[in-house]
Amino acid sequence: MKNLGILLSGRGSNFEAIADNIAAGKLDAKIAVVISNRADAPGLESARRRGLNALVIPSKGRPREDHDHEVVAALRAHQVDLICLAGYMRLLSPWFVQQFPNRILNIHPSLLPAFPGLEAQKQAFDYGVKVSGCTVHFVDADLDHGAIILQKTVPVLDTDDDHTLAVRILEQEHIAYSEAIRIVLEGKYSIEGRRVRLA
Ligand code: GAR
Protein backbone atom coordinates (compact mmCIF):
# COMPACT_ATOMS: atom_id res chain seq x y z
CA MET A 1 0.00 0.00 0.00
CA LYS A 2 1.35 3.42 -0.99
CA ASN A 3 1.69 6.23 1.53
CA LEU A 4 0.29 9.67 0.81
CA GLY A 5 1.50 12.89 2.41
CA ILE A 6 -1.02 15.72 2.31
CA LEU A 7 0.05 19.36 2.55
CA LEU A 8 -2.66 21.91 3.22
CA SER A 9 -3.13 25.44 4.51
CA GLY A 10 -6.86 25.82 5.02
CA ARG A 11 -10.29 24.25 4.78
CA GLY A 12 -9.10 20.85 3.64
CA SER A 13 -12.10 19.70 1.61
CA ASN A 14 -9.88 18.12 -1.04
CA PHE A 15 -8.02 16.26 1.69
CA GLU A 16 -11.36 15.09 3.10
CA ALA A 17 -12.54 13.85 -0.30
CA ILE A 18 -9.32 11.83 -0.66
CA ALA A 19 -9.70 10.44 2.88
CA ASP A 20 -13.36 9.57 2.21
CA ASN A 21 -12.47 7.73 -1.00
CA ILE A 22 -9.79 5.75 0.82
CA ALA A 23 -12.24 4.90 3.64
CA ALA A 24 -14.83 3.80 1.05
CA GLY A 25 -12.30 1.50 -0.63
CA LYS A 26 -12.31 3.56 -3.83
CA LEU A 27 -8.66 4.53 -3.55
CA ASP A 28 -6.00 2.05 -2.51
CA ALA A 29 -3.64 4.19 -0.43
CA LYS A 30 -2.94 5.30 3.10
CA ILE A 31 -2.65 8.87 4.36
CA ALA A 32 0.60 8.65 6.30
CA VAL A 33 0.71 12.28 7.38
CA VAL A 34 -1.14 15.58 6.97
CA ILE A 35 1.04 18.68 7.31
CA SER A 36 -0.14 22.27 7.53
CA ASN A 37 1.95 25.42 7.51
CA ARG A 38 -0.85 27.11 9.47
CA ALA A 39 -1.87 26.00 12.96
CA ASP A 40 -5.41 27.30 12.43
CA ALA A 41 -6.14 25.31 9.26
CA PRO A 42 -9.54 23.59 9.67
CA GLY A 43 -8.18 20.70 7.58
CA LEU A 44 -5.79 19.83 10.41
CA GLU A 45 -8.61 19.45 12.91
CA SER A 46 -10.44 17.24 10.42
CA ALA A 47 -7.30 15.09 10.06
CA ARG A 48 -7.03 14.73 13.82
CA ARG A 49 -10.70 13.74 14.10
CA ARG A 50 -9.98 11.01 11.57
CA GLY A 51 -7.13 9.75 13.73
CA LEU A 52 -4.45 10.67 11.20
CA ASN A 53 -0.97 11.99 11.93
CA ALA A 54 -1.44 15.75 11.71
CA LEU A 55 1.52 18.11 12.02
CA VAL A 56 1.90 21.86 12.05
CA ILE A 57 5.14 23.16 10.58
CA PRO A 58 4.70 26.94 10.71
CA SER A 59 6.02 28.89 7.75
CA LYS A 60 5.35 32.45 8.85
CA GLY A 61 8.47 34.57 9.05
CA ARG A 62 10.80 31.71 8.13
CA PRO A 63 13.09 31.42 5.09
CA ARG A 64 11.48 29.13 2.50
CA GLU A 65 14.42 26.73 2.39
CA ASP A 66 14.40 26.22 6.18
CA HIS A 67 10.70 25.51 6.21
CA ASP A 68 10.90 23.22 3.20
CA HIS A 69 13.73 21.20 4.81
CA GLU A 70 11.57 20.57 7.84
CA VAL A 71 8.58 19.54 5.74
CA VAL A 72 10.68 17.19 3.60
CA ALA A 73 12.16 15.61 6.74
CA ALA A 74 8.65 14.97 8.09
CA LEU A 75 7.50 13.47 4.77
CA ARG A 76 10.53 11.17 4.72
CA ALA A 77 10.00 10.19 8.36
CA HIS A 78 6.51 9.03 7.36
CA GLN A 79 7.84 7.20 4.27
CA VAL A 80 5.60 9.08 1.91
CA ASP A 81 5.43 7.79 -1.69
CA LEU A 82 3.29 10.57 -3.14
CA ILE A 83 2.72 14.14 -1.94
CA CYS A 84 -0.61 15.83 -2.58
CA LEU A 85 -0.86 19.59 -2.28
CA ALA A 86 -4.44 20.22 -1.22
CA GLY A 87 -4.91 23.95 -0.89
CA TYR A 88 -1.28 24.36 0.19
CA MET A 89 -0.81 28.06 -0.37
CA ARG A 90 2.96 28.06 -0.65
CA LEU A 91 5.32 27.77 -3.57
CA LEU A 92 7.72 24.86 -3.09
CA SER A 93 11.43 25.64 -3.46
CA PRO A 94 13.25 24.02 -6.41
CA TRP A 95 15.14 21.92 -3.85
CA PHE A 96 11.88 20.53 -2.43
CA VAL A 97 10.60 19.64 -5.90
CA GLN A 98 13.91 17.88 -6.73
CA GLN A 99 13.55 15.65 -3.66
CA PHE A 100 10.46 13.98 -5.11
CA PRO A 101 10.65 13.97 -8.92
CA ASN A 102 7.16 13.46 -10.41
CA ARG A 103 5.94 12.52 -6.94
CA ILE A 104 4.18 15.76 -6.04
CA LEU A 105 0.66 16.61 -7.26
CA ASN A 106 -1.36 19.79 -7.02
CA ILE A 107 -4.97 20.66 -7.71
CA HIS A 108 -5.95 24.06 -9.03
CA PRO A 109 -9.48 25.44 -9.57
CA SER A 110 -9.13 26.52 -13.20
CA LEU A 111 -8.29 25.06 -16.58
CA LEU A 112 -4.55 25.78 -16.54
CA PRO A 113 -2.67 27.57 -17.97
CA ALA A 114 -5.58 29.99 -17.58
CA PHE A 115 -5.87 31.75 -14.23
CA PRO A 116 -3.00 30.48 -12.07
CA GLY A 117 -2.57 31.95 -8.61
CA LEU A 118 -5.10 33.09 -6.05
CA GLU A 119 -8.90 33.20 -6.48
CA ALA A 120 -8.77 31.38 -9.80
CA GLN A 121 -12.55 30.90 -9.88
CA LYS A 122 -13.14 34.64 -9.46
CA GLN A 123 -10.47 35.41 -12.05
CA ALA A 124 -12.24 33.13 -14.53
CA PHE A 125 -15.68 34.50 -13.70
CA ASP A 126 -14.55 38.12 -13.96
CA TYR A 127 -12.84 37.38 -17.28
CA GLY A 128 -16.16 36.15 -18.62
CA VAL A 129 -15.16 32.64 -19.68
CA LYS A 130 -17.99 30.27 -20.61
CA VAL A 131 -16.16 27.15 -19.40
CA SER A 132 -13.85 26.71 -16.46
CA GLY A 133 -12.95 23.73 -14.31
CA CYS A 134 -10.05 22.24 -12.42
CA THR A 135 -6.64 20.79 -13.14
CA VAL A 136 -4.54 18.15 -11.38
CA HIS A 137 -0.89 18.43 -12.35
CA PHE A 138 2.60 17.38 -11.36
CA VAL A 139 4.34 20.08 -9.38
CA ASP A 140 7.42 21.83 -10.64
CA ALA A 141 9.15 24.88 -9.21
CA ASP A 142 6.75 27.33 -10.91
CA LEU A 143 3.33 28.23 -9.58
CA ASP A 144 0.43 26.08 -10.88
CA HIS A 145 2.62 25.02 -13.80
CA GLY A 146 3.73 21.35 -14.07
CA ALA A 147 2.58 18.68 -16.56
CA ILE A 148 -1.18 18.12 -16.53
CA ILE A 149 -2.55 14.74 -15.45
CA LEU A 150 -6.23 15.51 -15.88
CA GLN A 151 -8.75 18.32 -16.12
CA LYS A 152 -12.49 18.50 -15.56
CA THR A 153 -14.60 21.15 -17.19
CA VAL A 154 -17.42 23.11 -15.59
CA PRO A 155 -19.74 25.35 -17.65
CA VAL A 156 -20.22 28.90 -16.44
CA LEU A 157 -23.98 29.49 -16.29
CA ASP A 158 -25.69 32.82 -16.86
CA THR A 159 -27.11 32.47 -13.35
CA ASP A 160 -23.66 31.97 -11.77
CA ASP A 161 -21.68 34.30 -9.61
CA ASP A 162 -18.10 33.55 -8.68
CA HIS A 163 -19.25 31.75 -5.55
CA THR A 164 -21.71 29.34 -7.22
CA LEU A 165 -19.12 28.67 -9.91
CA ALA A 166 -16.51 27.88 -7.24
CA VAL A 167 -18.91 25.44 -5.56
CA ARG A 168 -19.45 23.48 -8.79
CA ILE A 169 -15.73 23.49 -9.58
CA LEU A 170 -15.02 22.16 -6.08
CA GLU A 171 -17.38 19.21 -6.66
CA GLN A 172 -15.28 18.30 -9.69
CA GLU A 173 -12.04 18.81 -7.76
CA HIS A 174 -13.17 16.23 -5.24
CA ILE A 175 -13.64 13.68 -8.04
CA ALA A 176 -10.59 14.65 -10.07
CA TYR A 177 -7.98 14.49 -7.33
CA SER A 178 -8.61 10.87 -6.38
CA GLU A 179 -8.74 9.89 -10.06
CA ALA A 180 -5.35 11.48 -10.65
CA ILE A 181 -3.85 9.91 -7.52
CA ARG A 182 -5.07 6.49 -8.70
CA ILE A 183 -3.48 6.98 -12.13
CA VAL A 184 -0.14 8.01 -10.62
CA LEU A 185 -0.05 5.32 -7.92
CA GLU A 186 -0.91 2.63 -10.45
CA GLY A 187 1.80 3.96 -12.78
CA LYS A 188 -0.69 4.07 -15.65
CA TYR A 189 0.90 7.00 -17.44
CA SER A 190 4.01 8.20 -19.21
CA ILE A 191 5.40 11.71 -19.40
CA GLU A 192 6.70 13.16 -22.66
CA GLY A 193 7.74 16.75 -22.14
CA ARG A 194 4.66 18.48 -20.77
CA ARG A 195 2.32 15.78 -22.03
CA VAL A 196 1.11 13.09 -19.64
CA ARG A 197 -0.25 10.13 -21.60
CA LEU A 198 -2.66 7.90 -19.74
CA ALA A 199 -2.25 4.17 -20.29
C1 GAR B 1 -9.13 24.38 -3.75
O1 GAR B 1 -10.11 25.00 -4.55
C2 GAR B 1 -7.84 24.19 -4.54
O2 GAR B 1 -8.06 23.88 -5.89
C3 GAR B 1 -7.21 25.56 -4.39
O3 GAR B 1 -7.43 25.88 -3.05
C4 GAR B 1 -8.67 25.32 -2.63
C5 GAR B 1 -8.45 24.56 -1.35
O4 GAR B 1 -9.67 24.10 -0.83
N1 GAR B 1 -5.80 25.51 -4.71
C6 GAR B 1 -5.16 26.50 -5.35
O5 GAR B 1 -5.69 27.55 -5.66
C7 GAR B 1 -3.71 26.21 -5.68
N2 GAR B 1 -3.14 27.25 -6.48
P1 GAR B 1 -9.68 22.93 0.24
O6 GAR B 1 -8.76 23.38 1.38
O7 GAR B 1 -11.11 22.86 0.69
O8 GAR B 1 -9.19 21.66 -0.42
Boltz pocket constraint, residues with backbone or C-beta under 6 A from the ligand:
constraints:
  - pocket:
      binder: B
      contacts: [[A, 8], [A, 10], [A, 11], [A, 12], [A, 13], [A, 14], [A, 15], [A, 43], [A, 86], [A, 87], [A, 88], [A, 107], [A, 108], [A, 109], [A, 117], [A, 118], [A, 119], [A, 120], [A, 144], [A, 170], [A, 173]]
      max_distance: 6.0
